[in-house]
């Protein structure tokens, strides 16, 4: 279980943005990947002012998951 403000918005994993209440290693892996990408790019990989904006940015880059991809 976690609080809604589990991490800074720019590093929040898609599953958290979509409402999952399960905290797994994948959440930490996503945040770590975002930080590494920021170090390489010199700017945050995803930037938005809202959760909807973040998930839109993520889906724009990686595509929208299919039902079978997100149990």
Buried (B, 14 or more C-beta within 10 A) or exposed (E): EEEEEEBEBBBBBBBBBEEBEEBEEBBEEBBEEBBEEBEEEEEBBBEBEEBEBBBBBBEEEEEEEEEEEEE
